[in-house]
Amino acid sequence: MDDPPPFSPLPVAGITQVLGLLEILDDRGGGADIHRLARDLHHEPGEFLDVVRASEILGLTETPKNHVVLTEAGRNVLEASISERRRILKERILALPLVQYFVGYLEHKGDHCAEKEDVLEVLATLFPDHNPEEQFQVLVGWGRYGEIFCYDIDTEEFSLDEGDPPSEMQPA
């Protein structure tokens, strides 16, 4: 693909961390002071801010001033069944420009697969100030949760999740 459009890297946080944050915010009436919450949960501020940022780019929270507050979408995720929660988050993950870029990147490949090393090179080019391995791990983790991408750790192949993967493929 030619000259990728500029966009932001994914926050280094897992979807389960985001869901945990939503549960905590719900328990606290729907919002909390970011710094106090990080301290109460014994998190490093930088790592915790990544979780908050992840929830925000997925549209599940907003961050007015120094607070993090559940959005209606965040509340809907909490109220949803597990399968509905997965569907909602898949839609939100697919809306992210970086995920859209890699869906297109893989669709342009005949077998819809790419070597991990090639993906790392793309990530290093897109985000020279970020660790490409961390970005890859987040992309794989979020893609796995949303059933968007697969990653075979034995062959180091990154691919689109096109339904039921063969038994040797691990959803990414």
Buried (B, 14 or more C-beta within 10 A) or exposed (E): EEEBEEBEBBBBBBBEBBBBBBEBBBEBEBBBBBEEBBEEEEBEEEEBBBBBBBBBBBBBBBBEEEBBBBBEBBBBBBEBEEEEBBBBBBEBBEEBEBBBBBBEBBEEEEEBBBEBEBBBEBBBEBBEEBBBEBBBBBBBBBBBBBBBBBBBEEEBBBBBBEEEBEEEBEBB
